[in-house]
Structures are given as C-alpha cells and as structure tokens.
Amino acid sequence: MNTSTTSLSVVETSSSDDGTAPTHYDTVVIGAGFGGLRMLHEARKLGLSVKVLEAGSDVGGTWYWNRYPGARTDTEAWAYIMSFSEELKTDWVWSERYPAQAEVERYLKYVTERFDMRRDIQFHTRVTSAVYDEAANLWTIITEAGQSFTCTYFVSASGVLSAPLDPPFPGLDSFTGQWYQTSRWPKEPVDFTGKRVAVVGTGATAVQVIPEVASTAAQLTVFQRTPNYVIPGRNHAISEGQQAEAQRDHSEIGRKCREQVFAFPMNAAGRTMDDVTPEQAQKILEAGWEIGGFRFVFETFDDLFISEESNETAAEFIRNKIRTIVQDPETAELLCPSYPLFSKRPPLGHFFYETMNRENVNLVDVSDNPIQEVTPHGMRTGTDEYEFDVIIFALGFDAGTGALASIDVRGTGGQTLTEKWADGPRTYLGIGVDGFPNMFMISGPQSPIANIPVIVDNTVGWIGRLITHMRDNGYDRMESTAEACAQWQEMCNAVLDATVLANEDVGSYFFGANVPGKPRASIFFFGGAPGYFQQCQEVADNDFKGIDFSTTPSVGSANEQAQMA
C-alpha cells in the first residue's frame, strides 16, 4: 500500500490580496469528496505537490453537506467504494445495503486517515475565483478569505449536485418559524416532535426526508409540483456472510460496474419486452420490484430506455403499484407520473408511498396552484394559506454546471466559463474545456450520470495518464480543442435523442430545466459508462487526440521554479 510519495517543492510566487505571497502547488483541487480525495491520491502517486481546498470543516463532499434525515445512497454499499487500493475494498465493513449519510461520511474519513490525506487538505476554504495566466502558464486560485494559490493543474472536484437551489419564494425573511434546506442541513439534530411541518418538493431528497419527518411531526404537509417514480429500495442490514461474499468477489463486482450502463454491479437482462408475453412481462417486473433498487430497471428488460412501448409498460406497472399502496384514490393519482420512466431521475424509496397513508400526512398539488409566498406563519398558494412551525425546502440543485458557475473561472483571453457556457455546456469528455488550459473537471458536465465512485476512478486515472504523457514528452500545457468539444457535445445530444429520456417538459435537471433561465442542453452523457470508458480509452491510446499540447520554455517546471527560488 502506497500511502505517500515524495512531493515536489512548494514555490511562492506573486502577491495575494492581503499582501502575502501565494503558495504554489503543481495541483490545486477544489472539493474533498470522492473526486477530490481520489485526485489527491493520484497527484501524490505522480509525485506532484497538491493542495485540496474544501469549503466545509471536514471531508465528505455530498456526504458532508447533505445530512438531512433519511439521507442514504441509492447505490449498493459494495459498489460505492474507492477502488484505488485493494485494502480499501476488503477492510471496510458496511452495515446496510444502502448506507446512510453518517456511515458514508465515516467511510470517507477512514480513507482520509488511512492515507494521511489531511496534511494536504485545507478546510473552511471557499474558492471564489480561478484565473489562468497565459504568459506564466499558471492558474491563480483566490479564496473567500483572500488567500491566494498558484498551480499548473487546476482540478474541479466540486461535484455533480453541489450547487443547491435557494428558495425562490418572497416573504421568507418574514417567517417566524424555522426553515431548513436539505442540502445545507445543520449538524445538530432537529426535533420535529409535535410540530406542523411542510416539505416543499418530492424529488430524490424529499422522498428520503418525508418518511423520517412524518414519524415524529404532529402534521406533515408535502407540496408537490411533479410526481416521481419511486422504486422501493428494500434496504436491509448486511450479514457477516454477505459481507464476506462482497469482500471475496470485489474484483467481479468491479468488473460488473465497469460493464454496466450506470456503473452498477448488475447483469443485463438479456431480453426485451418483445421476447415475452404481456403476462410474463408483469411477472418479471414484479420480481424486479421485490428485489428492489435499480435492479427493477436494469435486470428486467434491456429496452426500457429506447422503446417507448416497453418504457410505458414499466411506468404503468409502477403507477398501479402506487394505486395499490396509497389508500386514498385521489392522493394516489396525484402521485402517479405521466411522463416516461427515467425522464426525471427516479429515487429509491424507503416506505415513501406507505407514508402517504398516515393520518398526519397531507399531499398538496401545486402544479396548477403554485406557492406564491412565505407568510409570517406559513405559506400561501394562489387559493389557500397554510400555517407551519417548520418549513423544509428540498428544491434540488443546479446540476452539472452550477458549482463551477458559482466561481469566477477565467481562461485564455479573460473569457469566463459562464460566458463559454452561455448556451449550455460544451466540454471534451466532461473533463476539459477549450480555452481553459490545464483545467480538469471530475464528474463535470457531459460526463456520465451514474455510480459516481466508478466514474471518478476512471476520470482521475485518465487525468493521471494525461499528465504522465505531458511529462514524458516535455509538455507543460494542454488544452482541449474547440473541434473536439463540439464533437463531444454533438455526441451527447445524439445519444440523448436516441432514448426515451429526451423529454424537456418535465423539469428535469438532466437538461437544466429545473433552473429558471438556464439554457436547455444535455448536461450529461447518456451513452452508458462502458461506452464512456471506451471513448476515454481510445482518446488516451491515440496520444490524447482532441487535445493540443505545448511547452512554455520561459516558465519551466515546478522543480525548476523551486531551484530558482
């Protein structure tokens, strides 16, 4: 096990806002979640000096910020792991099929301690700008506190879903009760006992929150604009035998993840709905429903994403389940989506529909009667007013582009990334952007929306291979070409259009449709994880085609700068 390597010397360069000289590292990484920790390990392995900047007080990324009641993974534990170390695959013992937030956070802290990563992470540090200096071939990173860093390689590991949408309702400041955002939940426990609580939203987060809050609140009112297809998770404790099996078969689990469309350890069904009778189709869907999780989608039929008829059969199966579980017919119909399955990201539920049968739970449809304002004592729609003690906003995220858009990122010619993406993101493999040399994105826009640790591992390994290629050939500057970025954007759009997911009317973050004013564009690559891995492999095997390399003689390497200093 390689827990550390020799880092290159640290070099001080130009002045920061407070008059002190900024610190130079070969690599500066934003974010200390799965992506940031994996990149930190890779940079050390390459012998690069590295600093990870994290806004929170500890590691975890998504699992640091999203500590709301009920938060847990939608990926089975044995596939939601770091895979750069054989020891990590076998030493950690998960307690549940779908680990809760606290357990995932503990796991990432364990990884951090095991590999002595804290010495290269700076917490309580929010980055406000990253500016590329063409003459010096350096990035200058400025923090909210005015601290300055320079680096050769700037890496964003800020996450796919890390820019939360703020409540858009006027009057919030007048509310005399308590209100919370699920994505910025306090570390201290929140007690809902005996209180009148509102949850705004029925997305993946709200689906997890609602059953937990309903168990203690006096009254829970759920405000829904668009219903979701909620698939049962069938969570359970992992027995010693199951844990031993996962540890023994970890190589096979990894192989399955790399070969499955969403990077889950699942097998393709090997059939379409045309291969079976309608009666057989119902039995197969029933079996998938009982197994739980995304196996309902991926181990039943292989054409749910490309056949409208097959997709509708599965969608109607779920609607009938909703009508069976939810006792009030009117409420059941409100919970039944009308759009294709997976046009919005379906969450896994843990007694969500069953919770709707509780006497203390009420569902309010705001699709045609939206919330108008927050009042001192609650909220008002166009026709009704409600009183609450607590309001919980589960409004989702500005997916893909939101995290980087919140930072003033400037490339060649002073162009901002926001300007570059004014009509939607355009990237190369979701990793690079033309006009932004030596900048890398981990889980950036137009990368796959899939099991994140598997995607992260592939991306970081690819970045490491590219940097090695640069050093082996004497290059210190790389930049994705405009042509390569345009071609990748076209591929993302073409793949999306070939599926039943290209439905922009449901407000999905897949297209940025959940953010008012955001241009409608393909935010992710829907060609599947194996297809994506193959594309990355082909680019690397062909001397990183689509990327221009050059050398900046006047700048030299970090080692040379250190010697000069």
C-alpha positions, 0 to 999 in steps of 0.5 A: 500500500502506497500511502505517500510519495515524495512531493515536489517543492512548494514555490511562492510566487506573486502577491495575494490580496492581503499582501502575502505571497501565494503558495504554489502547488503543481495541483490545486483541487477544489472539493474533498469528496470522492473526486477530490480525495481520489485526485489527491491520491493520484497527484501524490502517486505522480509525485506532484505537490497538491493542495485540496481546498474544501469549503466545509470543516471536514471531508465528505463532499455530498456526504458532508453537506447533505445530512438531512434525515433519511439521507442514504445512497441509492447505490449498493454499499459494495459498489460505492467504494474507492477502488484505488487500493485493494485494502480499501475494498476488503477492510471496510465493513458496511452495515446496510445495503444502502448506507446512510449519510453518517456511515458514508461520511465515516467511510470517507474519513477512514480513507482520509486517515488511512492515507494521511490525506489531511496534511494536504487538505485545507478546510473552511476554504471557499474558492471564489475565483480561478484565473489562468495566466497565459504568459506564466502558464499558471492558474491563480486560485483566490479564496473567500478569505483572500488567500491566494494559490498558484498551480499548473493543474487546476482540478474541479472536484466540486461535484455533480449536485453541489450547487443547491437551489435557494428558495425562490419564494418572497416573504421568507425573511418574514417567517417566524418559524424555522426553515431548513434546506436539505442540502445545507442541513445543520449538524445538530439534530432537529426535533420535529416532535409535535410540530406542523411541518411542510416539505416543499418538493418530492424529488430524490431528497424529499422522498428520503426526508418525508418518511423520517419527518412524518414519524415524529411531526404532529402534521406533515404537509408535502407540496408537490409540483411533479410526481416521481417514480419511486422504486422501493429500495428494500434496504436491509442490514448486511450479514457477516456472510454477505459481507464476506461474499462482497469482500471475496468477489470485489474484483467481479463486482468491479468488473460488473460496474465497469460493464454496466450502463450506470456503473452498477454491479448488475447483469443485463437482462438479456431480453426485451419486452418483445421476447415475452408475453404481456403476462410474463412481462408483469411477472418479471417486473414484479420480481424486479420490484421485490428485489428492489433498487435499480435492479427493477430497471436494469435486470428486467428488460434491456429496452426500457430506455429506447422503446417507448412501448416497453418504457410505458409498460414499466411506468404503468406497472409502477403507477398501479403499484402506487394505486395499490399502496396509497389508500386514498384514490385521489392522493394516489393519482396525484402521485402517479407520473405521466411522463416516461420512466427515467425522464426525471431521475427516479429515487429509491424509496424507503416506505415513501408511498406507505407514508402517504397513508398516515393520518398526519400526512397531507399531499398538496398539488401545486402544479396548477396552484403554485406557492406564491409566498412565505407568510409570517406563519406559513405559506400561501398558494394562489387559493389557500394559506397554510400555517407551519412551525417548520418549513423544509425546502428540498428544491434540488440543485443546479446540476452539472454546471452550477458549482463551477458557475458559482466561481469566477473561472477565467481562461485564455483571453479573460473569457469566463466559463459562464460566458463559454457556457452561455448556451449550455455546456460544451466540454471534451469528455466532461473533463476539459474545456477549450480555452481553459488550459490545464483545467480538469473537471471530475464528474463535470458536465457531459460526463456520465450520470451514474455510480459516481465512485466508478466514474471518478476512478476512471476520470482521475486515472485518465487525468493521471495518464494525461499528465504522465504523457505531458511529462514524458514528452516535455509538455507543460500545457494542454488544452482541449480543442474547440473541434473536439468539444463540439464533437463531444457535445454533438455526441451527447445530444445524439445519444440523448435523442436516441432514448426515451429520456429526451423529454424537456417538459418535465423539469428535469435537471438532466437538461437544466430545466429545473433552473429558471433561465438556464439554457436547455442542453444535455448536461450529461452523457447518456451513452452508458459508462462502458461506452464512456470508458471506451471513448476515454480509452481510445482518446488516451491510446491515440496520444490524447487526440482532441487535445493540443499540447505545448511547452512554455520554455520561459516558465519551466517546471515546478522543480525548476521554479523551486531551484530558482527560488 
